[in-house]
Amino acid sequence: MTIDILYFARLRETLGTATERFELSARVSQVKELLEVLRERGGVWARELADSKVVLVAVNQEIASLDTPLRSGDEVAIFPPVTGG
């Protein structure tokens, strides 16, 4: 059971990847758990996805909350807030 993760803007540049296929496990069934596992990679992952940094998450192109469930085949986008004029 896998999901596709897309990284945008600052995250794409800092993490050095635009996309990855991620294997879901029993430990990862919600957005908050996915972010925890990604932070556990350490280094830049821990810094960029820290609780003190604001990131938005969309699941299947809809803004998600931390308790949004994840299912095999989902597309998860992680991106910093965007402002503009």
Phi and psi restraints in degrees (range 20) as a CNS / XPLOR table:
assign (resid 1 and name C) (resid 2 and name N)
       (resid 2 and name CA) (resid 2 and name C) 1.0 -129.1 20.0 2
assign (resid 2 and name N) (resid 2 and name CA)
       (resid 2 and name C) (resid 3 and name N) 1.0 158.8 20.0 2
assign (resid 2 and name C) (resid 3 and name N)
       (resid 3 and name CA) (resid 3 and name C) 1.0 -127.5 20.0 2
assign (resid 3 and name N) (resid 3 and name CA)
       (resid 3 and name C) (resid 4 and name N) 1.0 160.4 20.0 2
assign (resid 3 and name C) (resid 4 and name N)
       (resid 4 and name CA) (resid 4 and name C) 1.0 -105.5 20.0 2
assign (resid 4 and name N) (resid 4 and name CA)
       (resid 4 and name C) (resid 5 and name N) 1.0 129.3 20.0 2
assign (resid 4 and name C) (resid 5 and name N)
       (resid 5 and name CA) (resid 5 and name C) 1.0 -109.4 20.0 2
assign (resid 5 and name N) (resid 5 and name CA)
       (resid 5 and name C) (resid 6 and name N) 1.0 130.5 20.0 2
assign (resid 5 and name C) (resid 6 and name N)
       (resid 6 and name CA) (resid 6 and name C) 1.0 -113.6 20.0 2
assign (resid 6 and name N) (resid 6 and name CA)
       (resid 6 and name C) (resid 7 and name N) 1.0 133.8 20.0 2
assign (resid 6 and name C) (resid 7 and name N)
       (resid 7 and name CA) (resid 7 and name C) 1.0 -112.5 20.0 2
assign (resid 7 and name N) (resid 7 and name CA)
       (resid 7 and name C) (resid 8 and name N) 1.0 136.7 20.0 2
assign (resid 7 and name C) (resid 8 and name N)
       (resid 8 and name CA) (resid 8 and name C) 1.0 -124.2 20.0 2
assign (resid 8 and name N) (resid 8 and name CA)
       (resid 8 and name C) (resid 9 and name N) 1.0 157.8 20.0 2
assign (resid 8 and name C) (resid 9 and name N)
       (resid 9 and name CA) (resid 9 and name C) 1.0 55.5 20.0 2
assign (resid 9 and name N) (resid 9 and name CA)
       (resid 9 and name C) (resid 10 and name N) 1.0 -131.6 20.0 2
assign (resid 9 and name C) (resid 10 and name N)
       (resid 10 and name CA) (resid 10 and name C) 1.0 -54.0 20.0 2
assign (resid 10 and name N) (resid 10 and name CA)
       (resid 10 and name C) (resid 11 and name N) 1.0 -38.1 20.0 2
assign (resid 10 and name C) (resid 11 and name N)
       (resid 11 and name CA) (resid 11 and name C) 1.0 -65.2 20.0 2
assign (resid 11 and name N) (resid 11 and name CA)
       (resid 11 and name C) (resid 12 and name N) 1.0 -42.1 20.0 2
assign (resid 11 and name C) (resid 12 and name N)
       (resid 12 and name CA) (resid 12 and name C) 1.0 -59.3 20.0 2
assign (resid 12 and name N) (resid 12 and name CA)
       (resid 12 and name C) (resid 13 and name N) 1.0 -44.6 20.0 2
assign (resid 12 and name C) (resid 13 and name N)
       (resid 13 and name CA) (resid 13 and name C) 1.0 -68.1 20.0 2
assign (resid 13 and name N) (resid 13 and name CA)
       (resid 13 and name C) (resid 14 and name N) 1.0 -48.3 20.0 2
assign (resid 13 and name C) (resid 14 and name N)
       (resid 14 and name CA) (resid 14 and name C) 1.0 -71.5 20.0 2
assign (resid 14 and name N) (resid 14 and name CA)
       (resid 14 and name C) (resid 15 and name N) 1.0 -40.3 20.0 2
assign (resid 14 and name C) (resid 15 and name N)
       (resid 15 and name CA) (resid 15 and name C) 1.0 -80.5 20.0 2
assign (resid 15 and name N) (resid 15 and name CA)
       (resid 15 and name C) (resid 16 and name N) 1.0 -15.8 20.0 2
assign (resid 15 and name C) (resid 16 and name N)
       (resid 16 and name CA) (resid 16 and name C) 1.0 76.1 20.0 2
assign (resid 16 and name N) (resid 16 and name CA)
       (resid 16 and name C) (resid 17 and name N) 1.0 21.7 20.0 2
assign (resid 16 and name C) (resid 17 and name N)
       (resid 17 and name CA) (resid 17 and name C) 1.0 -152.0 20.0 2
assign (resid 17 and name N) (resid 17 and name CA)
       (resid 17 and name C) (resid 18 and name N) 1.0 147.5 20.0 2
assign (resid 17 and name C) (resid 18 and name N)
       (resid 18 and name CA) (resid 18 and name C) 1.0 -99.3 20.0 2
assign (resid 18 and name N) (resid 18 and name CA)
       (resid 18 and name C) (resid 19 and name N) 1.0 -24.2 20.0 2
assign (resid 18 and name C) (resid 19 and name N)
       (resid 19 and name CA) (resid 19 and name C) 1.0 -156.8 20.0 2
assign (resid 19 and name N) (resid 19 and name CA)
       (resid 19 and name C) (resid 20 and name N) 1.0 154.8 20.0 2
assign (resid 19 and name C) (resid 20 and name N)
       (resid 20 and name CA) (resid 20 and name C) 1.0 -154.9 20.0 2
assign (resid 20 and name N) (resid 20 and name CA)
       (resid 20 and name C) (resid 21 and name N) 1.0 152.9 20.0 2
assign (resid 20 and name C) (resid 21 and name N)
       (resid 21 and name CA) (resid 21 and name C) 1.0 -95.5 20.0 2
assign (resid 21 and name N) (resid 21 and name CA)
       (resid 21 and name C) (resid 22 and name N) 1.0 130.5 20.0 2
assign (resid 21 and name C) (resid 22 and name N)
       (resid 22 and name CA) (resid 22 and name C) 1.0 -121.3 20.0 2
assign (resid 22 and name N) (resid 22 and name CA)
       (resid 22 and name C) (resid 23 and name N) 1.0 131.1 20.0 2
assign (resid 22 and name C) (resid 23 and name N)
       (resid 23 and name CA) (resid 23 and name C) 1.0 -84.4 20.0 2
assign (resid 23 and name N) (resid 23 and name CA)
       (resid 23 and name C) (resid 24 and name N) 1.0 118.3 20.0 2
assign (resid 23 and name C) (resid 24 and name N)
       (resid 24 and name CA) (resid 24 and name C) 1.0 -73.1 20.0 2
assign (resid 24 and name N) (resid 24 and name CA)
       (resid 24 and name C) (resid 25 and name N) 1.0 143.9 20.0 2
assign (resid 24 and name C) (resid 25 and name N)
       (resid 25 and name CA) (resid 25 and name C) 1.0 -128.2 20.0 2
assign (resid 25 and name N) (resid 25 and name CA)
       (resid 25 and name C) (resid 26 and name N) 1.0 175.8 20.0 2
assign (resid 25 and name C) (resid 26 and name N)
       (resid 26 and name CA) (resid 26 and name C) 1.0 -61.3 20.0 2
assign (resid 26 and name N) (resid 26 and name CA)
       (resid 26 and name C) (resid 27 and name N) 1.0 -24.5 20.0 2
assign (resid 26 and name C) (resid 27 and name N)
       (resid 27 and name CA) (resid 27 and name C) 1.0 -76.0 20.0 2
assign (resid 27 and name N) (resid 27 and name CA)
       (resid 27 and name C) (resid 28 and name N) 1.0 -20.6 20.0 2
assign (resid 27 and name C) (resid 28 and name N)
       (resid 28 and name CA) (resid 28 and name C) 1.0 -119.2 20.0 2
assign (resid 28 and name N) (resid 28 and name CA)
       (resid 28 and name C) (resid 29 and name N) 1.0 101.5 20.0 2
assign (resid 28 and name C) (resid 29 and name N)
       (resid 29 and name CA) (resid 29 and name C) 1.0 -128.8 20.0 2
assign (resid 29 and name N) (resid 29 and name CA)
       (resid 29 and name C) (resid 30 and name N) 1.0 -4.1 20.0 2
assign (resid 29 and name C) (resid 30 and name N)
       (resid 30 and name CA) (resid 30 and name C) 1.0 -138.8 20.0 2
assign (resid 30 and name N) (resid 30 and name CA)
       (resid 30 and name C) (resid 31 and name N) 1.0 163.5 20.0 2
assign (resid 30 and name C) (resid 31 and name N)
       (resid 31 and name CA) (resid 31 and name C) 1.0 -55.9 20.0 2
assign (resid 31 and name N) (resid 31 and name CA)
       (resid 31 and name C) (resid 32 and name N) 1.0 -45.5 20.0 2
assign (resid 31 and name C) (resid 32 and name N)
       (resid 32 and name CA) (resid 32 and name C) 1.0 -60.1 20.0 2
assign (resid 32 and name N) (resid 32 and name CA)
       (resid 32 and name C) (resid 33 and name N) 1.0 -36.4 20.0 2
assign (resid 32 and name C) (resid 33 and name N)
       (resid 33 and name CA) (resid 33 and name C) 1.0 -71.4 20.0 2
assign (resid 33 and name N) (resid 33 and name CA)
       (resid 33 and name C) (resid 34 and name N) 1.0 -35.5 20.0 2
assign (resid 33 and name C) (resid 34 and name N)
       (resid 34 and name CA) (resid 34 and name C) 1.0 -62.6 20.0 2
assign (resid 34 and name N) (resid 34 and name CA)
       (resid 34 and name C) (resid 35 and name N) 1.0 -46.6 20.0 2
assign (resid 34 and name C) (resid 35 and name N)
       (resid 35 and name CA) (resid 35 and name C) 1.0 -61.7 20.0 2
assign (resid 35 and name N) (resid 35 and name CA)
       (resid 35 and name C) (resid 36 and name N) 1.0 -38.5 20.0 2
assign (resid 35 and name C) (resid 36 and name N)
       (resid 36 and name CA) (resid 36 and name C) 1.0 -61.1 20.0 2
assign (resid 36 and name N) (resid 36 and name CA)
       (resid 36 and name C) (resid 37 and name N) 1.0 -46.9 20.0 2
assign (resid 36 and name C) (resid 37 and name N)
       (resid 37 and name CA) (resid 37 and name C) 1.0 -64.5 20.0 2
assign (resid 37 and name N) (resid 37 and name CA)
       (resid 37 and name C) (resid 38 and name N) 1.0 -40.9 20.0 2
assign (resid 37 and name C) (resid 38 and name N)
       (resid 38 and name CA) (resid 38 and name C) 1.0 -64.3 20.0 2
assign (resid 38 and name N) (resid 38 and name CA)
       (resid 38 and name C) (resid 39 and name N) 1.0 -39.8 20.0 2
assign (resid 38 and name C) (resid 39 and name N)
       (resid 39 and name CA) (resid 39 and name C) 1.0 -62.3 20.0 2
assign (resid 39 and name N) (resid 39 and name CA)
       (resid 39 and name C) (resid 40 and name N) 1.0 -33.3 20.0 2
assign (resid 39 and name C) (resid 40 and name N)
       (resid 40 and name CA) (resid 40 and name C) 1.0 -65.7 20.0 2
assign (resid 40 and name N) (resid 40 and name CA)
       (resid 40 and name C) (resid 41 and name N) 1.0 -11.6 20.0 2
assign (resid 40 and name C) (resid 41 and name N)
       (resid 41 and name CA) (resid 41 and name C) 1.0 -66.0 20.0 2
assign (resid 41 and name N) (resid 41 and name CA)
       (resid 41 and name C) (resid 42 and name N) 1.0 -18.9 20.0 2
assign (resid 41 and name C) (resid 42 and name N)
       (resid 42 and name CA) (resid 42 and name C) 1.0 81.6 20.0 2
assign (resid 42 and name N) (resid 42 and name CA)
       (resid 42 and name C) (resid 43 and name N) 1.0 -174.2 20.0 2
assign (resid 42 and name C) (resid 43 and name N)
       (resid 43 and name CA) (resid 43 and name C) 1.0 51.9 20.0 2
assign (resid 43 and name N) (resid 43 and name CA)
       (resid 43 and name C) (resid 44 and name N) 1.0 -131.1 20.0 2
assign (resid 43 and name C) (resid 44 and name N)
       (resid 44 and name CA) (resid 44 and name C) 1.0 -61.4 20.0 2
assign (resid 44 and name N) (resid 44 and name CA)
       (resid 44 and name C) (resid 45 and name N) 1.0 -31.8 20.0 2
assign (resid 44 and name C) (resid 45 and name N)
       (resid 45 and name CA) (resid 45 and name C) 1.0 -63.3 20.0 2
assign (resid 45 and name N) (resid 45 and name CA)
       (resid 45 and name C) (resid 46 and name N) 1.0 -46.1 20.0 2
assign (resid 45 and name C) (resid 46 and name N)
       (resid 46 and name CA) (resid 46 and name C) 1.0 -64.9 20.0 2
assign (resid 46 and name N) (resid 46 and name CA)
       (resid 46 and name C) (resid 47 and name N) 1.0 -39.4 20.0 2
assign (resid 46 and name C) (resid 47 and name N)
       (resid 47 and name CA) (resid 47 and name C) 1.0 -69.2 20.0 2
assign (resid 47 and name N) (resid 47 and name CA)
       (resid 47 and name C) (resid 48 and name N) 1.0 -48.5 20.0 2
assign (resid 47 and name C) (resid 48 and name N)
       (resid 48 and name CA) (resid 48 and name C) 1.0 -72.6 20.0 2
assign (resid 48 and name N) (resid 48 and name CA)
       (resid 48 and name C) (resid 49 and name N) 1.0 -26.4 20.0 2
assign (resid 48 and name C) (resid 49 and name N)
       (resid 49 and name CA) (resid 49 and name C) 1.0 -108.5 20.0 2
assign (resid 49 and name N) (resid 49 and name CA)
       (resid 49 and name C) (resid 50 and name N) 1.0 14.2 20.0 2
assign (resid 49 and name C) (resid 50 and name N)
       (resid 50 and name CA) (resid 50 and name C) 1.0 -59.8 20.0 2
assign (resid 50 and name N) (resid 50 and name CA)
       (resid 50 and name C) (resid 51 and name N) 1.0 152.6 20.0 2
assign (resid 50 and name C) (resid 51 and name N)
       (resid 51 and name CA) (resid 51 and name C) 1.0 -57.2 20.0 2
assign (resid 51 and name N) (resid 51 and name CA)
       (resid 51 and name C) (resid 52 and name N) 1.0 -28.0 20.0 2
assign (resid 51 and name C) (resid 52 and name N)
       (resid 52 and name CA) (resid 52 and name C) 1.0 -76.3 20.0 2
assign (resid 52 and name N) (resid 52 and name CA)
       (resid 52 and name C) (resid 53 and name N) 1.0 -13.6 20.0 2
assign (resid 52 and name C) (resid 53 and name N)
       (resid 53 and name CA) (resid 53 and name C) 1.0 -97.4 20.0 2
assign (resid 53 and name N) (resid 53 and name CA)
       (resid 53 and name C) (resid 54 and name N) 1.0 140.1 20.0 2
assign (resid 53 and name C) (resid 54 and name N)
       (resid 54 and name CA) (resid 54 and name C) 1.0 -91.1 20.0 2
assign (resid 54 and name N) (resid 54 and name CA)
       (resid 54 and name C) (resid 55 and name N) 1.0 123.1 20.0 2
assign (resid 54 and name C) (resid 55 and name N)
       (resid 55 and name CA) (resid 55 and name C) 1.0 -132.1 20.0 2
assign (resid 55 and name N) (resid 55 and name CA)
       (resid 55 and name C) (resid 56 and name N) 1.0 150.7 20.0 2
assign (resid 55 and name C) (resid 56 and name N)
       (resid 56 and name CA) (resid 56 and name C) 1.0 -106.8 20.0 2
assign (resid 56 and name N) (resid 56 and name CA)
       (resid 56 and name C) (resid 57 and name N) 1.0 152.0 20.0 2
assign (resid 56 and name C) (resid 57 and name N)
       (resid 57 and name CA) (resid 57 and name C) 1.0 -131.3 20.0 2
assign (resid 57 and name N) (resid 57 and name CA)
       (resid 57 and name C) (resid 58 and name N) 1.0 136.0 20.0 2
assign (resid 57 and name C) (resid 58 and name N)
       (resid 58 and name CA) (resid 58 and name C) 1.0 -122.6 20.0 2
assign (resid 58 and name N) (resid 58 and name CA)
       (resid 58 and name C) (resid 59 and name N) 1.0 137.6 20.0 2
assign (resid 58 and name C) (resid 59 and name N)
       (resid 59 and name CA) (resid 59 and name C) 1.0 -114.3 20.0 2
assign (resid 59 and name N) (resid 59 and name CA)
       (resid 59 and name C) (resid 60 and name N) 1.0 119.7 20.0 2
assign (resid 59 and name C) (resid 60 and name N)
       (resid 60 and name CA) (resid 60 and name C) 1.0 54.0 20.0 2
assign (resid 60 and name N) (resid 60 and name CA)
       (resid 60 and name C) (resid 61 and name N) 1.0 44.2 20.0 2
assign (resid 60 and name C) (resid 61 and name N)
       (resid 61 and name CA) (resid 61 and name C) 1.0 68.1 20.0 2
assign (resid 61 and name N) (resid 61 and name CA)
       (resid 61 and name C) (resid 62 and name N) 1.0 21.7 20.0 2
assign (resid 61 and name C) (resid 62 and name N)
       (resid 62 and name CA) (resid 62 and name C) 1.0 -125.6 20.0 2
assign (resid 62 and name N) (resid 62 and name CA)
       (resid 62 and name C) (resid 63 and name N) 1.0 131.9 20.0 2
assign (resid 62 and name C) (resid 63 and name N)
       (resid 63 and name CA) (resid 63 and name C) 1.0 -53.3 20.0 2
assign (resid 63 and name N) (resid 63 and name CA)
       (resid 63 and name C) (resid 64 and name N) 1.0 133.4 20.0 2
assign (resid 63 and name C) (resid 64 and name N)
       (resid 64 and name CA) (resid 64 and name C) 1.0 -114.7 20.0 2
assign (resid 64 and name N) (resid 64 and name CA)
       (resid 64 and name C) (resid 65 and name N) 1.0 157.6 20.0 2
assign (resid 64 and name C) (resid 65 and name N)
       (resid 65 and name CA) (resid 65 and name C) 1.0 -100.4 20.0 2
assign (resid 65 and name N) (resid 65 and name CA)
       (resid 65 and name C) (resid 66 and name N) 1.0 172.9 20.0 2
assign (resid 65 and name C) (resid 66 and name N)
       (resid 66 and name CA) (resid 66 and name C) 1.0 -63.1 20.0 2
assign (resid 66 and name N) (resid 66 and name CA)
       (resid 66 and name C) (resid 67 and name N) 1.0 -26.3 20.0 2
assign (resid 66 and name C) (resid 67 and name N)
       (resid 67 and name CA) (resid 67 and name C) 1.0 -96.6 20.0 2
assign (resid 67 and name N) (resid 67 and name CA)
       (resid 67 and name C) (resid 68 and name N) 1.0 11.1 20.0 2
assign (resid 67 and name C) (resid 68 and name N)
       (resid 68 and name CA) (resid 68 and name C) 1.0 -64.3 20.0 2
assign (resid 68 and name N) (resid 68 and name CA)
       (resid 68 and name C) (resid 69 and name N) 1.0 128.4 20.0 2
assign (resid 68 and name C) (resid 69 and name N)
       (resid 69 and name CA) (resid 69 and name C) 1.0 -72.3 20.0 2
assign (resid 69 and name N) (resid 69 and name CA)
       (resid 69 and name C) (resid 70 and name N) 1.0 151.9 20.0 2
assign (resid 69 and name C) (resid 70 and name N)
       (resid 70 and name CA) (resid 70 and name C) 1.0 -114.0 20.0 2
assign (resid 70 and name N) (resid 70 and name CA)
       (resid 70 and name C) (resid 71 and name N) 1.0 140.2 20.0 2
assign (resid 70 and name C) (resid 71 and name N)
       (resid 71 and name CA) (resid 71 and name C) 1.0 -132.2 20.0 2
assign (resid 71 and name N) (resid 71 and name CA)
       (resid 71 and name C) (resid 72 and name N) 1.0 154.5 20.0 2
assign (resid 71 and name C) (resid 72 and name N)
       (resid 72 and name CA) (resid 72 and name C) 1.0 -52.9 20.0 2
assign (resid 72 and name N) (resid 72 and name CA)
       (resid 72 and name C) (resid 73 and name N) 1.0 134.8 20.0 2
assign (resid 72 and name C) (resid 73 and name N)
       (resid 73 and name CA) (resid 73 and name C) 1.0 92.5 20.0 2
assign (resid 73 and name N) (resid 73 and name CA)
       (resid 73 and name C) (resid 74 and name N) 1.0 -8.4 20.0 2
assign (resid 73 and name C) (resid 74 and name N)
       (resid 74 and name CA) (resid 74 and name C) 1.0 -65.1 20.0 2
assign (resid 74 and name N) (resid 74 and name CA)
       (resid 74 and name C) (resid 75 and name N) 1.0 151.5 20.0 2
assign (resid 74 and name C) (resid 75 and name N)
       (resid 75 and name CA) (resid 75 and name C) 1.0 -108.8 20.0 2
assign (resid 75 and name N) (resid 75 and name CA)
       (resid 75 and name C) (resid 76 and name N) 1.0 120.7 20.0 2
assign (resid 75 and name C) (resid 76 and name N)
       (resid 76 and name CA) (resid 76 and name C) 1.0 -114.5 20.0 2
assign (resid 76 and name N) (resid 76 and name CA)
       (resid 76 and name C) (resid 77 and name N) 1.0 121.2 20.0 2
assign (resid 76 and name C) (resid 77 and name N)
       (resid 77 and name CA) (resid 77 and name C) 1.0 -106.5 20.0 2
assign (resid 77 and name N) (resid 77 and name CA)
       (resid 77 and name C) (resid 78 and name N) 1.0 133.9 20.0 2
assign (resid 77 and name C) (resid 78 and name N)
       (resid 78 and name CA) (resid 78 and name C) 1.0 -122.3 20.0 2
assign (resid 78 and name N) (resid 78 and name CA)
       (resid 78 and name C) (resid 79 and name N) 1.0 127.2 20.0 2
assign (resid 78 and name C) (resid 79 and name N)
       (resid 79 and name CA) (resid 79 and name C) 1.0 -154.8 20.0 2
assign (resid 79 and name N) (resid 79 and name CA)
       (resid 79 and name C) (resid 80 and name N) 1.0 153.8 20.0 2
assign (resid 79 and name C) (resid 80 and name N)
       (resid 80 and name CA) (resid 80 and name C) 1.0 -74.8 20.0 2
assign (resid 80 and name N) (resid 80 and name CA)
       (resid 80 and name C) (resid 81 and name N) 1.0 157.7 20.0 2
assign (resid 80 and name C) (resid 81 and name N)
       (resid 81 and name CA) (resid 81 and name C) 1.0 -59.2 20.0 2
assign (resid 81 and name N) (resid 81 and name CA)
       (resid 81 and name C) (resid 82 and name N) 1.0 146.4 20.0 2
assign (resid 81 and name C) (resid 82 and name N)
       (resid 82 and name CA) (resid 82 and name C) 1.0 -115.9 20.0 2
assign (resid 82 and name N) (resid 82 and name CA)
       (resid 82 and name C) (resid 83 and name N) 1.0 133.6 20.0 2
assign (resid 82 and name C) (resid 83 and name N)
       (resid 83 and name CA) (resid 83 and name C) 1.0 -124.0 20.0 2
assign (resid 83 and name N) (resid 83 and name CA)
       (resid 83 and name C) (resid 84 and name N) 1.0 158.7 20.0 2
assign (resid 83 and name C) (resid 84 and name N)
       (resid 84 and name CA) (resid 84 and name C) 1.0 -170.1 20.0 2
assign (resid 84 and name N) (resid 84 and name CA)
       (resid 84 and name C) (resid 85 and name N) 1.0 176.0 20.0 2
